Amino acid sequence: MDKGRTRRICLIIGIIAIILCSVKIVSDRVFCYDSNVAHPRIAELAIDLYNQNFDPDLTKEDIQCILAGAREEILAPQSQRQFA
């Protein structure tokens, strides 16, 4: 093989390696999101804020429904439509 062809092959392999490494790094960060963490925690903070400022306080049953809704909100297919 000539030098030019070898250089192009090495360049293509290098670009593919960089792309694959980038995809791996990004996918680890993206898929580490857990539907039991972010939205339910935000809902808990909202419940605490509501209970501090308004009477009557939310009941345990109300709180459980809000938290269940916060967890279910992230499940597909709704989460797939979020960025469409």
CORGI-V487093 format. One record per residue. OMEGA is omega in radians with two decimals (NA if undefined). NEAR is the number of other ideal C-beta (glycine too) atoms within 8 Angstrom. D_FIRST is the distance of its C-alpha to the first C-alpha in Angstrom with 2 decimals. Layout:
<<OMEGA	NEAR	D_FIRST> <OMEGA	NEAR	D_FIRST>>
This chain:
<<3.10	3	0.00> <-3.08	5	3.74> <-3.12	5	6.67> <-3.13	6	8.34> <3.11	8	6.57> <3.13	9	6.64> <3.12	8	10.08> <3.13	8	11.20> <3.11	8	10.65> <3.11	8	12.54> <3.13	8	15.05> <3.12	8	15.74> <3.11	8	16.27> <3.12	8	18.47> <3.11	8	20.46> <3.13	8	21.05> <3.12	8	22.23> <3.13	8	24.54> <-3.13	8	25.95> <3.10	8	26.64> <3.12	8	28.32> <3.12	8	30.36> <3.13	8	31.51> <-3.13	8	32.55> <-3.12	8	34.51> <-3.10	8	36.21> <3.08	8	37.06> <-3.14	8	38.75> <-3.10	7	40.94> <-3.04	7	41.74> <3.06	6	42.62> <3.09	6	44.70> <-3.10	7	47.42> <-3.11	6	50.40> <3.11	9	53.06> <-3.07	5	55.66> <-2.93	8	55.13> <-3.06	9	54.93> <3.09	11	57.23> <3.12	11	59.86> <3.07	8	60.02> <3.11	9	60.48> <3.10	12	63.16> <3.11	9	64.88> <3.10	8	65.01> <3.10	9	66.43> <3.11	11	69.02> <3.13	8	70.05> <3.11	8	70.39> <-3.11	10	72.43> <3.10	9	74.70> <-2.98	5	75.32> <-3.06	5	76.38> <3.01	6	78.04> <-0.07	3	80.76> <3.10	3	80.85> <3.06	7	77.75> <3.13	8	75.29> <3.10	6	76.19> <3.12	5	73.99> <3.09	6	73.52> <-3.13	8	72.41> <3.13	10	69.97> <3.11	8	68.46> <3.13	8	68.04> <-3.13	12	66.36> <3.09	11	63.94> <3.10	8	63.16> <3.12	9	62.48> <3.11	12	60.20> <-3.08	12	58.12> <-3.12	7	58.08> <-3.07	9	57.16> <-3.08	10	53.57> <3.10	8	53.05> <0.06	5	51.02> <-3.11	5	51.33> <-3.12	9	53.18> <3.11	9	50.56> <3.14	8	47.91> <-3.05	7	50.03> <-3.07	6	50.52> <-3.12	4	47.46> <NA	4	47.53>>
